[in-house]
Each structure stands twice: as C-alpha cells, then as structure tokens.
Amino acid sequence: MARYRGPKSKIARRFKEAIFGPDKALERRTYGPGQHGNTRRRKKESEYSVQLAEKQKAKYKLDKE
C-alpha cells in the first residue's frame, strides 16, 4: 500500500477531524476543501458514503504511523 504524501490539511478538512495531529487549518476554514467547498449544499449522506469515509479515515490514520 502506498503512503499518502499530499497535503495533510486538505484531508483533515475533508473529514472535519484532525487526523494527522493538531491542525490550525480546521480553525481557519470550517468548510471542506476544493474550489466549491463553501458554496455547495450538502445532501443527506448515504450509509455507504458514511462507511467509506470511515474506511478512508482509518487508512490515513494507519499511513501516519
């Protein structure tokens, strides 16, 4: 499995949780990453998307170690 070497603040903002340790990016920007992160309306997440997000979050946490 490849290690994630990209911007860690972007991943933390996607999950709205400090995955890689304390991060000031979560305090400054409360919305998700991307060009349209602040303007989109959020639909109700499906059960699959919730499970997938937890799986990806666990993968990033394991990469950190």
Distance bins in CASP14 RR format, pairs under 12 A and 6 or more apart:
PFRMAT RR
TARGET T0000
AUTHOR 0000-0000-0000
RMODE 2
METHOD distances of the structure
MODEL  1
1 59 1 0 0 1 0 0 0 0 0 0 0
1 60 0 0 0 0 0 1 0 0 0 0 0
1 62 0 0 0 0 1 0 0 0 0 0 0
1 63 1 0 0 1 0 0 0 0 0 0 0
2 59 0 0 0 0 0 1 0 0 0 0 0
2 63 0 0 0 0 1 0 0 0 0 0 0
3 59 0 0 0 0 0 1 0 0 0 0 0
3 60 0 0 0 0 0 1 0 0 0 0 0
3 62 0 0 0 0 1 0 0 0 0 0 0
3 63 1 0 1 0 0 0 0 0 0 0 0
3 64 0 0 0 0 1 0 0 0 0 0 0
3 65 0 0 0 0 0 1 0 0 0 0 0
4 10 0 0 0 0 0 1 0 0 0 0 0
4 11 1 0 0 1 0 0 0 0 0 0 0
4 12 0 0 0 0 0 1 0 0 0 0 0
4 19 0 0 0 0 0 1 0 0 0 0 0
4 20 0 0 0 0 1 0 0 0 0 0 0
4 56 0 0 0 0 0 1 0 0 0 0 0
4 57 0 0 0 0 0 1 0 0 0 0 0
4 59 0 0 0 0 1 0 0 0 0 0 0
4 60 1 0 0 1 0 0 0 0 0 0 0
4 61 0 0 0 0 0 1 0 0 0 0 0
4 62 0 0 0 0 0 1 0 0 0 0 0
4 63 1 0 1 0 0 0 0 0 0 0 0
4 64 0 0 0 0 1 0 0 0 0 0 0
5 11 0 0 0 0 0 1 0 0 0 0 0
5 60 0 0 0 0 0 1 0 0 0 0 0
5 63 0 0 0 0 1 0 0 0 0 0 0
5 64 0 0 0 0 0 1 0 0 0 0 0
6 12 0 0 0 0 0 1 0 0 0 0 0
6 20 0 0 0 0 0 1 0 0 0 0 0
6 33 0 0 0 0 0 1 0 0 0 0 0
6 60 0 0 0 0 0 1 0 0 0 0 0
6 63 0 0 0 0 0 1 0 0 0 0 0
7 13 0 0 0 0 1 0 0 0 0 0 0
7 14 0 0 0 0 0 1 0 0 0 0 0
7 20 0 0 0 0 0 1 0 0 0 0 0
7 23 0 0 0 0 0 1 0 0 0 0 0
7 25 0 0 0 0 1 0 0 0 0 0 0
7 33 0 0 0 0 1 0 0 0 0 0 0
7 34 0 0 0 0 0 1 0 0 0 0 0
8 14 0 0 0 0 0 1 0 0 0 0 0
8 15 0 0 0 0 0 1 0 0 0 0 0
8 18 0 0 0 0 1 0 0 0 0 0 0
8 19 1 0 0 1 0 0 0 0 0 0 0
8 20 1 0 1 0 0 0 0 0 0 0 0
8 21 0 0 0 0 1 0 0 0 0 0 0
8 22 0 0 0 0 0 1 0 0 0 0 0
8 23 1 0 0 1 0 0 0 0 0 0 0
8 25 0 0 0 0 1 0 0 0 0 0 0
8 26 0 0 0 0 0 1 0 0 0 0 0
8 33 0 0 0 0 0 1 0 0 0 0 0
8 60 0 0 0 0 1 0 0 0 0 0 0
8 61 0 0 0 0 0 1 0 0 0 0 0
8 63 0 0 0 0 1 0 0 0 0 0 0
8 64 0 0 0 0 1 0 0 0 0 0 0
9 15 0 0 0 0 0 1 0 0 0 0 0
9 17 0 0 0 0 0 1 0 0 0 0 0
9 18 0 0 0 0 1 0 0 0 0 0 0
9 19 0 0 0 0 0 1 0 0 0 0 0
9 20 0 0 0 0 1 0 0 0 0 0 0
9 21 0 0 0 0 0 1 0 0 0 0 0
9 22 0 0 0 0 0 1 0 0 0 0 0
9 23 1 0 1 0 0 0 0 0 0 0 0
9 24 0 0 0 0 1 0 0 0 0 0 0
9 25 1 1 0 0 0 0 0 0 0 0 0
9 26 0 0 0 0 1 0 0 0 0 0 0
9 27 0 0 0 0 0 1 0 0 0 0 0
9 28 0 0 0 0 1 0 0 0 0 0 0
9 29 0 0 0 0 1 0 0 0 0 0 0
9 32 0 0 0 0 0 1 0 0 0 0 0
9 33 0 0 0 0 1 0 0 0 0 0 0
9 34 0 0 0 0 0 1 0 0 0 0 0
10 19 0 0 0 0 0 1 0 0 0 0 0
10 20 0 0 0 0 0 1 0 0 0 0 0
10 23 0 0 0 0 0 1 0 0 0 0 0
10 25 0 0 0 0 1 0 0 0 0 0 0
10 26 0 0 0 0 0 1 0 0 0 0 0
10 29 0 0 0 0 0 1 0 0 0 0 0
10 32 0 0 0 0 1 0 0 0 0 0 0
10 33 1 0 1 0 0 0 0 0 0 0 0
10 34 1 0 0 1 0 0 0 0 0 0 0
10 37 0 0 0 0 0 1 0 0 0 0 0
10 60 0 0 0 0 0 1 0 0 0 0 0
11 17 0 0 0 0 1 0 0 0 0 0 0
11 18 0 0 0 0 0 1 0 0 0 0 0
11 19 1 0 0 1 0 0 0 0 0 0 0
11 20 1 0 0 1 0 0 0 0 0 0 0
11 21 0 0 0 0 0 1 0 0 0 0 0
11 23 0 0 0 0 1 0 0 0 0 0 0
11 25 0 0 0 0 0 1 0 0 0 0 0
11 26 0 0 0 0 0 1 0 0 0 0 0
11 32 0 0 0 0 0 1 0 0 0 0 0
11 33 0 0 0 0 1 0 0 0 0 0 0
11 53 0 0 0 0 0 1 0 0 0 0 0
11 56 0 0 0 0 1 0 0 0 0 0 0
11 57 0 0 0 0 1 0 0 0 0 0 0
11 59 0 0 0 0 0 1 0 0 0 0 0
11 60 1 0 1 0 0 0 0 0 0 0 0
11 61 0 0 0 0 0 1 0 0 0 0 0
11 63 0 0 0 0 1 0 0 0 0 0 0
11 64 0 0 0 0 0 1 0 0 0 0 0
12 18 1 0 1 0 0 0 0 0 0 0 0
12 19 1 0 1 0 0 0 0 0 0 0 0
12 20 1 0 0 1 0 0 0 0 0 0 0
12 21 0 0 0 0 1 0 0 0 0 0 0
12 22 0 0 0 0 1 0 0 0 0 0 0
12 23 1 0 1 0 0 0 0 0 0 0 0
12 24 0 0 0 0 0 1 0 0 0 0 0
12 25 1 0 0 1 0 0 0 0 0 0 0
12 26 1 0 1 0 0 0 0 0 0 0 0
12 27 0 0 0 0 0 1 0 0 0 0 0
12 28 0 0 0 0 0 1 0 0 0 0 0
12 29 0 0 0 0 0 1 0 0 0 0 0
12 30 0 0 0 0 0 1 0 0 0 0 0
12 32 0 0 0 0 1 0 0 0 0 0 0
12 33 0 0 0 0 1 0 0 0 0 0 0
12 57 0 0 0 0 0 1 0 0 0 0 0
12 60 0 0 0 0 1 0 0 0 0 0 0
12 61 0 0 0 0 0 1 0 0 0 0 0
12 64 0 0 0 0 0 1 0 0 0 0 0
13 19 0 0 0 0 0 1 0 0 0 0 0
13 20 0 0 0 0 0 1 0 0 0 0 0
13 23 0 0 0 0 1 0 0 0 0 0 0
13 24 0 0 0 0 0 1 0 0 0 0 0
13 25 1 0 0 1 0 0 0 0 0 0 0
13 26 1 0 0 1 0 0 0 0 0 0 0
13 27 0 0 0 0 0 1 0 0 0 0 0
13 28 0 0 0 0 1 0 0 0 0 0 0
13 29 1 0 0 1 0 0 0 0 0 0 0
13 30 0 0 0 0 1 0 0 0 0 0 0
13 31 1 0 0 1 0 0 0 0 0 0 0
13 32 1 0 1 0 0 0 0 0 0 0 0
13 33 1 0 1 0 0 0 0 0 0 0 0
13 34 0 0 0 0 1 0 0 0 0 0 0
13 37 0 0 0 0 1 0 0 0 0 0 0
13 38 0 0 0 0 0 1 0 0 0 0 0
14 25 0 0 0 0 0 1 0 0 0 0 0
14 26 0 0 0 0 0 1 0 0 0 0 0
14 29 0 0 0 0 0 1 0 0 0 0 0
14 31 0 0 0 0 0 1 0 0 0 0 0
14 32 1 0 0 1 0 0 0 0 0 0 0
14 33 1 0 1 0 0 0 0 0 0 0 0
14 34 0 0 0 0 1 0 0 0 0 0 0
14 37 0 0 0 0 1 0 0 0 0 0 0
14 53 0 0 0 0 1 0 0 0 0 0 0
14 56 0 0 0 0 1 0 0 0 0 0 0
14 57 0 0 0 0 1 0 0 0 0 0 0
14 60 0 0 0 0 1 0 0 0 0 0 0
15 23 0 0 0 0 0 1 0 0 0 0 0
15 26 0 0 0 0 1 0 0 0 0 0 0
15 32 0 0 0 0 1 0 0 0 0 0 0
15 33 0 0 0 0 0 1 0 0 0 0 0
15 50 0 0 0 0 0 1 0 0 0 0 0
15 52 0 0 0 0 0 1 0 0 0 0 0
15 53 1 0 0 1 0 0 0 0 0 0 0
15 54 0 0 0 0 1 0 0 0 0 0 0
15 55 0 0 0 0 0 1 0 0 0 0 0
15 56 1 0 0 1 0 0 0 0 0 0 0
15 57 1 0 1 0 0 0 0 0 0 0 0
15 58 0 0 0 0 0 1 0 0 0 0 0
15 59 0 0 0 0 0 1 0 0 0 0 0
15 60 0 0 0 0 1 0 0 0 0 0 0
15 61 0 0 0 0 0 1 0 0 0 0 0
16 23 0 0 0 0 0 1 0 0 0 0 0
16 25 0 0 0 0 0 1 0 0 0 0 0
16 26 1 0 0 1 0 0 0 0 0 0 0
16 27 0 0 0 0 0 1 0 0 0 0 0
16 29 0 0 0 0 0 1 0 0 0 0 0
16 30 0 0 0 0 1 0 0 0 0 0 0
16 31 0 0 0 0 1 0 0 0 0 0 0
16 32 1 0 0 1 0 0 0 0 0 0 0
16 33 0 0 0 0 0 1 0 0 0 0 0
16 42 0 0 0 0 0 1 0 0 0 0 0
16 53 0 0 0 0 0 1 0 0 0 0 0
16 57 0 0 0 0 0 1 0 0 0 0 0
17 23 0 0 0 0 1 0 0 0 0 0 0
17 25 0 0 0 0 0 1 0 0 0 0 0
17 26 1 0 0 1 0 0 0 0 0 0 0
17 32 0 0 0 0 0 1 0 0 0 0 0
17 53 0 0 0 0 0 1 0 0 0 0 0
17 54 0 0 0 0 0 1 0 0 0 0 0
17 56 0 0 0 0 0 1 0 0 0 0 0
17 57 1 0 0 1 0 0 0 0 0 0 0
17 58 0 0 0 0 0 1 0 0 0 0 0
17 60 0 0 0 0 0 1 0 0 0 0 0
17 61 0 0 0 0 1 0 0 0 0 0 0
18 24 0 0 0 0 1 0 0 0 0 0 0
18 25 0 0 0 0 1 0 0 0 0 0 0
18 26 1 0 0 1 0 0 0 0 0 0 0
18 27 0 0 0 0 0 1 0 0 0 0 0
18 57 0 0 0 0 0 1 0 0 0 0 0
18 60 0 0 0 0 0 1 0 0 0 0 0
18 61 0 0 0 0 0 1 0 0 0 0 0
18 64 0 0 0 0 0 1 0 0 0 0 0
19 25 0 0 0 0 0 1 0 0 0 0 0
19 26 0 0 0 0 0 1 0 0 0 0 0
19 53 0 0 0 0 0 1 0 0 0 0 0
19 54 0 0 0 0 0 1 0 0 0 0 0
19 56 0 0 0 0 1 0 0 0 0 0 0
19 57 1 0 0 1 0 0 0 0 0 0 0
19 58 0 0 0 0 1 0 0 0 0 0 0
19 59 0 0 0 0 0 1 0 0 0 0 0
19 60 1 0 1 0 0 0 0 0 0 0 0
19 61 1 0 1 0 0 0 0 0 0 0 0
19 62 0 0 0 0 0 1 0 0 0 0 0
19 63 0 0 0 0 1 0 0 0 0 0 0
19 64 1 0 0 1 0 0 0 0 0 0 0
19 65 0 0 0 0 0 1 0 0 0 0 0
20 26 0 0 0 0 0 1 0 0 0 0 0
20 57 0 0 0 0 0 1 0 0 0 0 0
20 60 1 0 0 1 0 0 0 0 0 0 0
20 61 0 0 0 0 1 0 0 0 0 0 0
20 62 0 0 0 0 0 1 0 0 0 0 0
20 63 0 0 0 0 1 0 0 0 0 0 0
20 64 1 0 1 0 0 0 0 0 0 0 0
20 65 0 0 0 0 0 1 0 0 0 0 0
21 60 0 0 0 0 0 1 0 0 0 0 0
21 61 0 0 0 0 0 1 0 0 0 0 0
21 64 0 0 0 0 1 0 0 0 0 0 0
23 29 0 0 0 0 0 1 0 0 0 0 0
25 31 0 0 0 0 0 1 0 0 0 0 0
25 32 0 0 0 0 0 1 0 0 0 0 0
25 33 0 0 0 0 1 0 0 0 0 0 0
26 32 0 0 0 0 1 0 0 0 0 0 0
26 33 0 0 0 0 0 1 0 0 0 0 0
29 37 0 0 0 0 1 0 0 0 0 0 0
29 38 0 0 0 0 1 0 0 0 0 0 0
30 37 0 0 0 0 0 1 0 0 0 0 0
30 38 0 0 0 0 1 0 0 0 0 0 0
31 37 1 0 1 0 0 0 0 0 0 0 0
31 38 1 0 1 0 0 0 0 0 0 0 0
31 39 0 0 0 0 1 0 0 0 0 0 0
31 40 0 0 0 0 1 0 0 0 0 0 0
31 41 0 0 0 0 0 1 0 0 0 0 0
31 42 0 0 0 0 0 1 0 0 0 0 0
32 38 1 0 0 1 0 0 0 0 0 0 0
32 39 0 0 0 0 0 1 0 0 0 0 0
32 40 0 0 0 0 1 0 0 0 0 0 0
32 42 0 0 0 0 0 1 0 0 0 0 0
33 40 0 0 0 0 0 1 0 0 0 0 0
34 40 0 0 0 0 1 0 0 0 0 0 0
36 42 0 0 0 0 0 1 0 0 0 0 0
42 49 0 0 0 0 0 1 0 0 0 0 0
43 49 0 0 0 0 1 0 0 0 0 0 0
44 50 0 0 0 0 0 1 0 0 0 0 0
45 51 0 0 0 0 1 0 0 0 0 0 0
45 52 0 0 0 0 1 0 0 0 0 0 0
45 53 1 0 0 1 0 0 0 0 0 0 0
45 54 0 0 0 0 0 1 0 0 0 0 0
46 52 0 0 0 0 1 0 0 0 0 0 0
46 53 0 0 0 0 0 1 0 0 0 0 0
47 53 0 0 0 0 0 1 0 0 0 0 0
47 54 0 0 0 0 0 1 0 0 0 0 0
48 54 0 0 0 0 0 1 0 0 0 0 0
48 55 0 0 0 0 0 1 0 0 0 0 0
49 55 0 0 0 0 0 1 0 0 0 0 0
49 56 0 0 0 0 0 1 0 0 0 0 0
50 56 0 0 0 0 0 1 0 0 0 0 0
50 57 0 0 0 0 0 1 0 0 0 0 0
51 57 0 0 0 0 0 1 0 0 0 0 0
51 58 0 0 0 0 0 1 0 0 0 0 0
52 58 0 0 0 0 0 1 0 0 0 0 0
52 59 0 0 0 0 0 1 0 0 0 0 0
53 59 0 0 0 0 0 1 0 0 0 0 0
53 60 0 0 0 0 0 1 0 0 0 0 0
54 60 0 0 0 0 0 1 0 0 0 0 0
54 61 0 0 0 0 0 1 0 0 0 0 0
55 61 0 0 0 0 0 1 0 0 0 0 0
55 62 0 0 0 0 0 1 0 0 0 0 0
56 62 0 0 0 0 0 1 0 0 0 0 0
56 63 0 0 0 0 0 1 0 0 0 0 0
57 63 0 0 0 0 0 1 0 0 0 0 0
57 64 0 0 0 0 0 1 0 0 0 0 0
58 64 0 0 0 0 0 1 0 0 0 0 0
58 65 0 0 0 0 0 1 0 0 0 0 0
59 65 0 0 0 0 0 1 0 0 0 0 0
END
